[in-house]
Amino acid sequence: MRSEPFKRNITKAQHLSSNSPKHCIACLITTVLFTMAGNNPKHFNLQDDPFELFLLGEGEKKIEEKVFSGMSNTSDFVLMKEDHTLGNLLSEHLKMHPNVHMAGYKIAHPNVPELFIRVQTDGTITPRDVFTSVCEKLINQLEMLHQEFTREWELRRITTAGEQGNMQNGH
């Protein structure tokens, strides 16, 4: 049996203001943990607005850099409304950069769409410059892939159309 917030007839406001024992335990735990960490608690419910998982809200930033004071030449990048797809892609390409000592990512909680990427460099280049460089390289590679895929798709379409024309003419 599903818990109360997943029923279609309950709004997000009703769920968050609920004081009943049926209140979402996960939401309560998340609220406590986020409050202890000094963050703003959020609850994402797909029934309310499925687009809130990838569209930015008013005044919300897509990416933020936080210099990590625990290690030299290290920064944390927080990407809003991203998941393992982009996290794995970026961290693996960051690891291939010659000036990167360490790169990794984590998703704090599945219900909170924030991707954390930590990058440590050798000091000859800043983590921000490495991150920007890797992103630009990935964009170029994906653009090339798009062009190659489109070319092959069009060639396949032309070939298929030609074969169908030959079959209709009895060849």
ROKOLLO-496187 format. One record per residue: residue number from 1; x, y, z of N, C-alpha, C, O in turn. Coordinates in Angstrom, 3 decimals, decimal comma. Example, Ala and Ser with C-alpha at 12.3 -4.5 7.8 and 13.67 -1.06 7.14 Angstrom:
<sites>
[site 1; [13,190; -5,690; 7,800]; [12,300; -4,500; 7,800]; [13,200; -3,300; 7,800]; [14,236; -3,319; 8,465]]
[site 2; [12,850; -2,250; 7,080]; [13,670; -1,060; 7,140]; [12,900; 0,030; 7,870]; [13,409; 1,138; 8,039]]
</sites>
This chain:
<sites>
[site 1; [0,835; -1,172; 0,000]; [0,000; 0,000; 0,000]; [0,885; 1,243; 0,000]; [1,842; 1,332; 0,770]]
[site 2; [0,558; 2,206; -0,874]; [1,348; 3,421; -0,991]; [1,011; 4,387; 0,124]; [-0,104; 4,392; 0,645]]
[site 3; [1,986; 5,205; 0,483]; [1,767; 6,173; 1,557]; [0,944; 7,361; 1,062]; [0,759; 7,543; -0,141]]
[site 4; [0,469; 8,139; 1,976]; [-0,464; 9,235; 1,718]; [-0,023; 10,238; 0,649]; [-0,864; 10,612; -0,168]]
[site 5; [1,236; 10,705; 0,591]; [1,566; 11,753; -0,366]; [1,484; 11,316; -1,819]; [1,475; 12,165; -2,711]]
[site 6; [1,426; 10,016; -2,082]; [1,407; 9,561; -3,457]; [-0,001; 9,411; -4,012]; [-0,166; 9,089; -5,188]]
[site 7; [-1,014; 9,636; -3,193]; [-2,381; 9,624; -3,693]; [-2,592; 10,881; -4,520]; [-2,110; 11,953; -4,156]]
[site 8; [-3,296; 10,760; -5,608]; [-3,481; 11,880; -6,525]; [-4,323; 13,011; -5,941]; [-4,204; 14,147; -6,399]]
[site 9; [-5,161; 12,745; -4,956]; [-6,053; 13,779; -4,455]; [-5,451; 14,615; -3,333]; [-6,158; 15,436; -2,749]]
[site 10; [-4,190; 14,441; -3,016]; [-3,542; 15,217; -1,955]; [-2,524; 16,141; -2,604]; [-1,668; 15,692; -3,367]]
[site 11; [-2,614; 17,410; -2,308]; [-1,679; 18,377; -2,879]; [-0,384; 18,396; -2,075]; [-0,316; 17,877; -0,962]]
[site 12; [0,640; 19,006; -2,663]; [1,922; 19,113; -1,970]; [1,768; 19,931; -0,690]; [2,345; 19,584; 0,341]]
[site 13; [0,994; 21,017; -0,749]; [0,793; 21,864; 0,433]; [0,099; 21,089; 1,545]; [0,477; 21,205; 2,711]]
[site 14; [-0,923; 20,292; 1,193]; [-1,611; 19,484; 2,199]; [-0,650; 18,470; 2,804]; [-0,660; 18,236; 4,013]]
[site 15; [0,178; 17,873; 1,957]; [1,126; 16,871; 2,439]; [2,142; 17,489; 3,393]; [2,407; 16,943; 4,464]]
[site 16; [2,708; 18,623; 3,006]; [3,744; 19,238; 3,827]; [3,202; 19,821; 5,122]; [3,939; 19,937; 6,101]]
[site 17; [1,919; 20,192; 5,145]; [1,346; 20,763; 6,364]; [0,648; 19,712; 7,223]; [0,104; 20,037; 8,279]]
[site 18; [0,660; 18,476; 6,786]; [-0,039; 17,414; 7,504]; [0,625; 17,128; 8,845]; [1,849; 17,036; 8,934]]
[site 19; [-0,189; 16,988; 9,882]; [0,315; 16,619; 11,202]; [-0,174; 15,241; 11,603]; [0,011; 14,819; 12,745]]
[site 20; [-0,794; 14,543; 10,675]; [-1,360; 13,237; 10,990]; [-0,262; 12,184; 11,096]; [0,833; 12,383; 10,570]]
[site 21; [-0,539; 11,056; 11,774]; [0,448; 9,979; 11,879]; [0,781; 9,352; 10,536]; [1,803; 8,682; 10,389]]
[site 22; [-0,098; 9,576; 9,544]; [0,154; 9,006; 8,223]; [1,107; 9,862; 7,403]; [1,379; 9,555; 6,243]]
[site 23; [1,613; 10,929; 7,998]; [2,522; 11,830; 7,286]; [3,716; 11,039; 6,761]; [4,201; 10,116; 7,415]]
[site 24; [4,168; 11,403; 5,606]; [5,260; 10,689; 4,935]; [6,515; 10,643; 5,825]; [7,107; 11,680; 6,126]]
[site 25; [6,906; 9,447; 6,234]; [8,081; 9,264; 7,099]; [9,343; 9,739; 6,389]; [10,193; 10,396; 6,991]]
[site 26; [9,459; 9,406; 5,111]; [10,652; 9,818; 4,365]; [10,764; 11,330; 4,311]; [11,858; 11,882; 4,435]]
[site 27; [9,637; 12,000; 4,127]; [9,643; 13,466; 4,084]; [10,053; 14,032; 5,439]; [10,806; 15,005; 5,506]]
[site 28; [9,569; 13,436; 6,502]; [9,901; 13,884; 7,846]; [11,396; 13,723; 8,117]; [12,043; 14,637; 8,629]]
[site 29; [11,938; 12,559; 7,771]; [13,368; 12,302; 7,974]; [14,194; 13,268; 7,139]; [15,171; 13,837; 7,626]]
[site 30; [13,800; 13,455; 5,879]; [14,515; 14,379; 5,001]; [14,483; 15,791; 5,555]; [15,495; 16,492; 5,534]]
[site 31; [13,329; 16,212; 6,050]; [13,199; 17,551; 6,622]; [14,129; 17,721; 7,817]; [14,800; 18,746; 7,942]]
[site 32; [14,173; 16,726; 8,693]; [15,041; 16,797; 9,871]; [16,505; 16,859; 9,458]; [17,261; 17,686; 9,968]]
[site 33; [16,910; 15,985; 8,533]; [18,309; 15,958; 8,108]; [18,709; 17,257; 7,422]; [19,788; 17,790; 7,680]]
[site 34; [17,847; 17,767; 6,551]; [18,166; 19,008; 5,857]; [18,186; 20,186; 6,814]; [19,021; 21,080; 6,678]]
[site 35; [17,286; 20,199; 7,767]; [17,253; 21,284; 8,740]; [18,516; 21,258; 9,594]; [19,089; 22,307; 9,888]]
[site 36; [18,954; 20,056; 9,995]; [20,181; 19,932; 10,782]; [21,387; 20,402; 9,977]; [22,326; 20,977; 10,529]]
[site 37; [21,357; 20,153; 8,666]; [22,472; 20,554; 7,811]; [22,389; 22,023; 7,414]; [23,300; 22,545; 6,772]]
[site 38; [21,302; 22,692; 7,793]; [21,145; 24,105; 7,468]; [20,602; 24,353; 6,078]; [20,672; 25,478; 5,582]]
[site 39; [20,065; 23,333; 5,441]; [19,535; 23,478; 4,090]; [18,024; 23,640; 4,110]; [17,378; 23,445; 5,140]]
[site 40; [17,482; 23,993; 2,986]; [16,048; 24,178; 2,838]; [15,410; 22,844; 2,464]; [15,737; 22,297; 1,411]]
[site 41; [14,517; 22,302; 3,282]; [13,907; 21,019; 2,948]; [12,996; 21,138; 1,738]; [12,244; 22,102; 1,598]]
[site 42; [13,078; 20,145; 0,873]; [12,231; 20,100; -0,313]; [11,649; 18,706; -0,420]; [12,266; 17,720; -0,016]]
[site 43; [10,458; 18,644; -0,968]; [9,845; 17,351; -1,231]; [9,340; 17,381; -2,660]; [8,562; 18,263; -3,022]]
[site 44; [9,763; 16,451; -3,463]; [9,345; 16,404; -4,850]; [8,319; 15,302; -5,031]; [8,578; 14,138; -4,726]]
[site 45; [7,163; 15,677; -5,525]; [6,064; 14,751; -5,734]; [5,667; 14,839; -7,198]; [5,159; 15,871; -7,638]]
[site 46; [5,889; 13,776; -7,959]; [5,636; 13,791; -9,389]; [4,180; 14,051; -9,736]; [3,895; 14,558; -10,821]]
[site 47; [3,247; 13,716; -8,843]; [1,845; 13,955; -9,141]; [1,539; 15,448; -9,163]; [0,635; 15,872; -9,883]]
[site 48; [2,256; 16,245; -8,405]; [2,004; 17,682; -8,366]; [2,515; 18,360; -9,633]; [1,761; 19,075; -10,293]]
[site 49; [3,759; 18,150; -9,979]; [4,337; 18,794; -11,153]; [5,529; 17,974; -11,636]; [6,617; 18,083; -11,071]]
[site 50; [5,343; 17,155; -12,671]; [6,448; 16,315; -13,139]; [7,615; 17,116; -13,713]; [8,732; 16,603; -13,776]]
[site 51; [7,384; 18,356; -14,132]; [8,445; 19,153; -14,726]; [9,398; 19,732; -13,687]; [10,484; 20,188; -14,044]]
[site 52; [9,017; 19,725; -12,405]; [9,882; 20,308; -11,393]; [11,154; 19,493; -11,197]; [12,078; 19,952; -10,526]]
[site 53; [11,218; 18,302; -11,765]; [12,426; 17,498; -11,632]; [13,523; 17,916; -12,600]; [14,680; 17,543; -12,409]]
[site 54; [13,185; 18,689; -13,647]; [14,239; 19,104; -14,560]; [14,170; 20,565; -14,985]; [15,155; 21,087; -15,507]]
[site 55; [13,049; 21,240; -14,781]; [12,973; 22,666; -15,091]; [13,330; 23,477; -13,851]; [12,858; 23,187; -12,751]]
[site 56; [14,157; 24,484; -14,034]; [14,571; 25,317; -12,907]; [13,449; 26,253; -12,497]; [12,699; 26,754; -13,334]]
[site 57; [13,348; 26,476; -11,204]; [12,364; 27,401; -10,673]; [12,837; 28,838; -10,801]; [13,972; 29,098; -11,201]]
[site 58; [11,969; 29,754; -10,462]; [12,275; 31,184; -10,518]; [13,472; 31,491; -9,612]; [13,439; 31,206; -8,415]]
[site 59; [14,523; 32,071; -10,186]; [15,703; 32,456; -9,423]; [16,639; 31,307; -9,062]; [17,635; 31,525; -8,371]]
[site 60; [16,348; 30,106; -9,508]; [17,174; 28,938; -9,189]; [18,343; 28,856; -10,168]; [18,153; 28,991; -11,376]]
[site 61; [19,546; 28,636; -9,652]; [20,739; 28,523; -10,488]; [20,946; 27,067; -10,888]; [20,658; 26,156; -10,112]]
[site 62; [21,445; 26,852; -12,105]; [21,699; 25,498; -12,591]; [22,944; 24,903; -11,943]; [22,978; 23,718; -11,609]]
[site 63; [23,955; 25,731; -11,770]; [25,213; 25,214; -11,230]; [25,815; 26,237; -10,270]; [25,684; 27,448; -10,449]]
[site 64; [26,471; 25,710; -9,258]; [27,125; 26,566; -8,269]; [28,437; 25,907; -7,867]; [28,495; 24,696; -7,654]]
[site 65; [29,483; 26,710; -7,766]; [30,777; 26,204; -7,321]; [30,986; 26,587; -5,871]; [30,764; 27,732; -5,475]]
[site 66; [31,420; 25,606; -5,077]; [31,768; 25,852; -3,678]; [33,196; 25,362; -3,482]; [33,479; 24,172; -3,624]]
[site 67; [34,086; 26,282; -3,158]; [35,477; 25,899; -2,920]; [35,515; 25,067; -1,646]; [34,998; 25,478; -0,607]]
[site 68; [36,136; 23,886; -1,739]; [36,210; 22,966; -0,604]; [37,465; 23,284; 0,196]; [38,577; 23,174; -0,319]]
[site 69; [37,289; 23,676; 1,450]; [38,427; 24,098; 2,272]; [39,191; 22,926; 2,880]; [40,289; 23,123; 3,402]]
[site 70; [38,650; 21,727; 2,827]; [39,297; 20,567; 3,433]; [40,497; 20,055; 2,662]; [41,341; 19,361; 3,229]]
[site 71; [40,594; 20,386; 1,370]; [41,712; 19,954; 0,534]; [42,106; 21,108; -0,381]; [41,258; 21,896; -0,801]]
[site 72; [43,384; 21,200; -0,683]; [43,827; 22,276; -1,572]; [43,406; 21,985; -3,009]; [43,276; 20,830; -3,414]]
[site 73; [43,198; 23,051; -3,767]; [42,836; 22,964; -5,188]; [41,610; 22,088; -5,427]; [41,569; 21,319; -6,387]]
[site 74; [40,630; 22,205; -4,566]; [39,437; 21,361; -4,647]; [38,183; 22,218; -4,616]; [38,070; 23,161; -3,832]]
[site 75; [37,250; 21,871; -5,483]; [35,952; 22,544; -5,509]; [34,847; 21,517; -5,642]; [35,017; 20,456; -6,242]]
[site 76; [33,705; 21,867; -5,062]; [32,482; 21,091; -5,240]; [31,584; 21,868; -6,181]; [31,388; 23,073; -6,018]]
[site 77; [31,047; 21,183; -7,153]; [30,091; 21,788; -8,071]; [28,739; 21,155; -7,796]; [28,603; 19,931; -7,809]]
[site 78; [27,747; 21,987; -7,549]; [26,390; 21,514; -7,277]; [25,557; 21,830; -8,510]; [25,382; 22,994; -8,871]]
[site 79; [25,046; 20,787; -9,151]; [24,205; 20,948; -10,328]; [22,776; 20,618; -9,935]; [22,484; 19,509; -9,486]]
[site 80; [21,902; 21,574; -10,103]; [20,510; 21,394; -9,720]; [19,756; 20,594; -10,782]; [19,948; 20,780; -11,984]]
[site 81; [18,907; 19,713; -10,307]; [17,995; 18,931; -11,132]; [18,732; 18,098; -12,173]; [18,336; 18,038; -13,337]]
[site 82; [19,803; 17,462; -11,733]; [20,555; 16,517; -12,557]; [20,705; 15,227; -11,775]; [20,486; 15,196; -10,564]]
[site 83; [21,084; 14,149; -12,479]; [21,139; 12,847; -11,831]; [22,400; 12,086; -12,229]; [23,376; 12,682; -12,686]]
[site 84; [22,373; 10,763; -12,051]; [23,537; 9,914; -12,300]; [24,009; 9,967; -13,753]; [25,197; 9,783; -14,018]]
[site 85; [23,107; 10,214; -14,690]; [23,493; 10,243; -16,099]; [24,585; 11,279; -16,326]; [25,643; 10,957; -16,866]]
[site 86; [24,341; 12,487; -15,929]; [25,328; 13,549; -16,107]; [26,478; 13,410; -15,110]; [27,624; 13,710; -15,446]]
[site 87; [26,190; 12,966; -13,906]; [27,227; 12,808; -12,892]; [28,308; 11,835; -13,311]; [29,496; 12,130; -13,187]]
[site 88; [27,906; 10,679; -13,804]; [28,865; 9,667; -14,235]; [29,643; 10,150; -15,456]; [30,861; 9,987; -15,521]]
[site 89; [28,946; 10,740; -16,416]; [29,596; 11,236; -17,626]; [30,665; 12,276; -17,283]; [31,802; 12,180; -17,745]]
[site 90; [30,298; 13,260; -16,479]; [31,253; 14,311; -16,126]; [32,407; 13,797; -15,274]; [33,563; 14,126; -15,538]]
[site 91; [32,110; 12,999; -14,263]; [33,196; 12,545; -13,379]; [34,190; 11,662; -14,124]; [35,394; 11,759; -13,884]]
[site 92; [33,713; 10,806; -15,018]; [34,633; 9,946; -15,773]; [35,509; 10,764; -16,720]; [36,694; 10,466; -16,871]]
[site 93; [34,949; 11,779; -17,353]; [35,752; 12,621; -18,236]; [36,682; 13,542; -17,438]; [37,782; 13,852; -17,896]]
[site 94; [36,257; 13,971; -16,273]; [37,142; 14,765; -15,419]; [38,352; 13,939; -14,990]; [39,466; 14,458; -14,932]]
[site 95; [38,143; 12,671; -14,692]; [39,247; 11,791; -14,268]; [40,290; 11,623; -15,369]; [41,460; 11,372; -15,079]]
[site 96; [39,880; 11,759; -16,624]; [40,808; 11,599; -17,751]; [41,664; 12,844; -17,989]; [42,656; 12,777; -18,714]]
[site 97; [41,298; 13,964; -17,396]; [42,061; 15,206; -17,586]; [43,421; 15,055; -16,907]; [43,486; 14,585; -15,772]]
[site 98; [44,504; 15,441; -17,575]; [45,847; 15,220; -17,012]; [46,140; 15,993; -15,723]; [47,022; 15,591; -14,965]]
[site 99; [45,432; 17,081; -15,456]; [45,694; 17,885; -14,260]; [44,777; 17,556; -13,087]; [44,834; 18,223; -12,054]]
[site 100; [43,945; 16,550; -13,232]; [42,993; 16,201; -12,173]; [43,552; 15,063; -11,327]; [43,903; 14,003; -11,845]]
[site 101; [43,631; 15,298; -10,016]; [44,044; 14,248; -9,081]; [42,872; 13,353; -8,720]; [43,010; 12,133; -8,630]]
[site 102; [41,705; 13,977; -8,511]; [40,544; 13,222; -8,051]; [39,279; 13,892; -8,566]; [39,172; 15,118; -8,594]]
[site 103; [38,318; 13,059; -8,976]; [36,991; 13,558; -9,362]; [35,977; 12,479; -9,011]; [36,216; 11,289; -9,218]]
[site 104; [34,868; 12,903; -8,488]; [33,803; 11,966; -8,141]; [32,499; 12,713; -7,981]; [32,470; 13,941; -7,898]]
[site 105; [31,426; 11,954; -7,938]; [30,120; 12,588; -7,783]; [29,268; 11,797; -6,821]; [29,549; 10,637; -6,523]]
[site 106; [28,213; 12,446; -6,336]; [27,233; 11,757; -5,506]; [25,891; 12,456; -5,645]; [25,810; 13,647; -5,944]]
[site 107; [24,859; 11,688; -5,421]; [23,497; 12,191; -5,322]; [23,131; 11,989; -3,857]; [23,123; 10,859; -3,369]]
[site 108; [22,829; 13,073; -3,155]; [22,580; 12,977; -1,716]; [21,377; 12,101; -1,400]; [21,437; 11,274; -0,491]]
[site 109; [20,290; 12,271; -2,137]; [19,065; 11,507; -1,895]; [18,264; 11,486; -3,191]; [18,221; 12,496; -3,893]]
[site 110; [17,631; 10,371; -3,527]; [16,870; 10,292; -4,784]; [15,742; 11,318; -4,902]; [15,375; 11,696; -6,015]]
[site 111; [15,194; 11,770; -3,793]; [14,103; 12,744; -3,841]; [14,588; 14,187; -3,910]; [13,779; 15,107; -4,035]]
[site 112; [15,885; 14,392; -3,830]; [16,444; 15,739; -3,892]; [17,355; 15,793; -5,118]; [18,478; 15,290; -5,076]]
[site 113; [16,885; 16,395; -6,199]; [17,648; 16,355; -7,453]; [18,826; 17,321; -7,476]; [18,815; 18,316; -8,201]]
[site 114; [19,828; 17,019; -6,682]; [21,062; 17,789; -6,661]; [22,220; 16,837; -6,892]; [22,342; 15,811; -6,222]]
[site 115; [23,062; 17,186; -7,839]; [24,238; 16,404; -8,169]; [25,455; 17,141; -7,622]; [25,656; 18,318; -7,920]]
[site 116; [26,262; 16,453; -6,827]; [27,482; 17,033; -6,270]; [28,677; 16,410; -6,984]; [28,820; 15,187; -7,011]]
[site 117; [29,534; 17,250; -7,561]; [30,756; 16,770; -8,212]; [31,934; 17,450; -7,523]; [31,993; 18,676; -7,442]]
[site 118; [32,867; 16,645; -7,031]; [34,074; 17,183; -6,385]; [35,257; 16,950; -7,314]; [35,452; 15,853; -7,839]]
[site 119; [36,046; 18,014; -7,505]; [37,209; 17,955; -8,390]; [38,412; 18,512; -7,648]; [38,352; 19,598; -7,073]]
[site 120; [39,515; 17,750; -7,667]; [40,783; 18,226; -7,108]; [41,814; 18,213; -8,224]; [41,981; 17,212; -8,921]]
[site 121; [42,505; 19,340; -8,384]; [43,517; 19,449; -9,431]; [44,911; 19,496; -8,816]; [45,068; 19,547; -7,596]]
[site 122; [45,924; 19,480; -9,690]; [47,310; 19,529; -9,220]; [47,771; 20,946; -8,891]; [48,903; 21,130; -8,444]]
[site 123; [46,932; 21,940; -9,098]; [47,275; 23,318; -8,762]; [47,721; 24,150; -9,947]; [47,772; 25,375; -9,844]]
[site 124; [48,046; 23,525; -11,069]; [48,447; 24,291; -12,251]; [47,238; 24,881; -12,973]; [47,383; 25,786; -13,794]]
[site 125; [46,071; 24,380; -12,673]; [44,822; 24,857; -13,263]; [43,738; 24,754; -12,185]; [43,767; 23,841; -11,359]]
[site 126; [42,810; 25,664; -12,193]; [41,762; 25,649; -11,164]; [40,713; 24,581; -11,479]; [40,519; 24,224; -12,641]]
[site 127; [40,044; 24,075; -10,456]; [38,964; 23,115; -10,699]; [37,881; 23,676; -11,625]; [37,311; 22,946; -12,436]]
[site 128; [37,603; 24,968; -11,500]; [36,593; 25,592; -12,367]; [37,021; 25,546; -13,837]; [36,208; 25,251; -14,713]]
[site 129; [38,297; 25,837; -14,103]; [38,795; 25,806; -15,482]; [38,761; 24,391; -16,050]; [38,418; 24,196; -17,216]]
[site 130; [39,114; 23,406; -15,230]; [39,055; 22,010; -15,672]; [37,612; 21,616; -15,965]; [37,325; 20,997; -16,989]]
[site 131; [36,713; 21,976; -15,064]; [35,296; 21,643; -15,229]; [34,756; 22,261; -16,523]; [34,058; 21,599; -17,291]]
[site 132; [35,084; 23,531; -16,754]; [34,639; 24,223; -17,969]; [35,219; 23,568; -19,211]; [34,511; 23,358; -20,196]]
[site 133; [36,504; 23,245; -19,166]; [37,176; 22,612; -20,300]; [36,547; 21,261; -20,644]; [36,297; 20,966; -21,812]]
[site 134; [36,297; 20,454; -19,628]; [35,700; 19,134; -19,849]; [34,283; 19,272; -20,404]; [33,892; 18,519; -21,295]]
[site 135; [33,520; 20,219; -19,890]; [32,156; 20,438; -20,396]; [32,175; 20,853; -21,863]; [31,375; 20,360; -22,659]]
[site 136; [33,087; 21,758; -22,223]; [33,190; 22,199; -23,617]; [33,590; 21,038; -24,525]; [33,053; 20,895; -25,623]]
[site 137; [34,529; 20,209; -24,069]; [34,959; 19,053; -24,861]; [33,803; 18,069; -25,049]; [33,605; 17,546; -26,146]]
[site 138; [33,047; 17,820; -23,992]; [31,895; 16,920; -24,095]; [30,836; 17,466; -25,042]; [30,256; 16,714; -25,826]]
[site 139; [30,582; 18,761; -24,976]; [29,604; 19,369; -25,881]; [30,046; 19,190; -27,329]; [29,225; 18,861; -28,186]]
[site 140; [31,333; 19,400; -27,617]; [31,847; 19,204; -28,977]; [31,709; 17,753; -29,421]; [31,312; 17,489; -30,556]]
[site 141; [32,034; 16,811; -28,537]; [31,909; 15,393; -28,881]; [30,458; 15,008; -29,144]; [30,174; 14,257; -30,077]]
[site 142; [29,546; 15,515; -28,332]; [28,131; 15,205; -28,527]; [27,591; 15,848; -29,803]; [26,724; 15,276; -30,463]]
[site 143; [28,089; 17,017; -30,150]; [27,684; 17,655; -31,408]; [28,159; 16,828; -32,602]; [27,418; 16,648; -33,568]]
[site 144; [29,397; 16,323; -32,536]; [29,904; 15,459; -33,607]; [29,079; 14,184; -33,706]; [28,754; 13,743; -34,809]]
[site 145; [28,737; 13,591; -32,574]; [27,899; 12,396; -32,567]; [26,543; 12,690; -33,196]; [26,032; 11,882; -33,972]]
[site 146; [25,962; 13,829; -32,870]; [24,674; 14,228; -33,441]; [24,765; 14,361; -34,962]; [23,880; 13,898; -35,681]]
[site 147; [25,835; 14,993; -35,451]; [26,010; 15,164; -36,892]; [26,189; 13,822; -37,594]; [25,592; 13,590; -38,645]]
[site 148; [27,007; 12,935; -37,021]; [27,220; 11,616; -37,618]; [25,935; 10,794; -37,618]; [25,612; 10,132; -38,604]]
[site 149; [25,212; 10,841; -36,514]; [23,956; 10,100; -36,425]; [22,953; 10,618; -37,448]; [22,292; 9,827; -38,120]]
[site 150; [22,832; 11,939; -37,574]; [21,897; 12,536; -38,533]; [22,278; 12,156; -39,959]; [21,407; 11,829; -40,765]]
[site 151; [23,570; 12,196; -40,280]; [24,028; 11,814; -41,622]; [23,687; 10,357; -41,917]; [23,157; 10,048; -42,985]]
[site 152; [23,985; 9,465; -40,983]; [23,679; 8,043; -41,183]; [22,176; 7,803; -41,288]; [21,732; 6,979; -42,088]]
[site 153; [21,399; 8,516; -40,486]; [19,938; 8,383; -40,523]; [19,399; 8,783; -41,897]; [18,553; 8,095; -42,468]]
[site 154; [19,900; 9,903; -42,418]; [19,456; 10,371; -43,736]; [19,882; 9,402; -44,834]; [19,101; 9,123; -45,743]]
[site 155; [21,107; 8,886; -44,765]; [21,556; 7,898; -45,751]; [20,689; 6,648; -45,709]; [20,335; 6,110; -46,758]]
[site 156; [20,346; 6,184; -44,534]; [19,486; 5,011; -44,380]; [18,098; 5,284; -44,956]; [17,506; 4,427; -45,611]]
[site 157; [17,589; 6,494; -44,699]; [16,265; 6,866; -45,201]; [16,265; 6,913; -46,730]; [15,327; 6,434; -47,368]]
[site 158; [17,315; 7,490; -47,316]; [17,416; 7,572; -48,776]; [17,545; 6,184; -49,377]; [16,904; 5,876; -50,382]]
[site 159; [18,381; 5,335; -48,759]; [18,566; 3,967; -49,247]; [17,265; 3,188; -49,187]; [16,915; 2,490; -50,138]]
[site 160; [16,553; 3,297; -48,091]; [15,279; 2,589; -47,928]; [14,256; 3,090; -48,944]; [13,519; 2,294; -49,524]]
[site 161; [14,207; 4,393; -49,160]; [13,270; 4,957; -50,140]; [13,617; 4,475; -51,543]; [12,719; 4,179; -52,331]]
[site 162; [14,910; 4,392; -51,869]; [15,337; 3,895; -53,182]; [14,982; 2,436; -53,386]; [14,543; 2,047; -54,468]]
[site 163; [15,170; 1,621; -52,346]; [14,824; 0,200; -52,442]; [13,328; 0,007; -52,625]; [12,905; -0,857; -53,394]]
[site 164; [12,529; 0,794; -51,935]; [11,077; 0,690; -52,076]; [10,641; 1,127; -53,470]; [9,713; 0,549; -54,035]]
[site 165; [11,302; 2,144; -54,033]; [10,991; 2,597; -55,392]; [11,325; 1,534; -56,417]; [10,570; 1,336; -57,369]]
[site 166; [12,455; 0,839; -56,240]; [12,843; -0,236; -57,150]; [11,863; -1,398; -57,082]; [11,555; -2,007; -58,106]]
[site 167; [11,374; -1,709; -55,897]; [10,428; -2,818; -55,741]; [9,097; -2,480; -56,403]; [8,443; -3,369; -56,949]]
[site 168; [8,689; -1,234; -56,367]; [7,426; -0,836; -56,986]; [7,535; -0,849; -58,509]; [6,541; -1,082; -59,196]]
[site 169; [8,727; -0,604; -59,039]; [8,937; -0,604; -60,489]; [9,253; -1,997; -61,020]; [9,435; -2,169; -62,225]]
[site 170; [9,320; -2,979; -60,151]; [9,577; -4,356; -60,563]; [11,033; -4,683; -60,776]; [11,335; -5,667; -61,451]]
[site 171; [11,934; -3,921; -60,245]; [13,377; -4,195; -60,398]; [13,897; -5,003; -59,271]; [15,085; -5,324; -59,237]]
</sites>
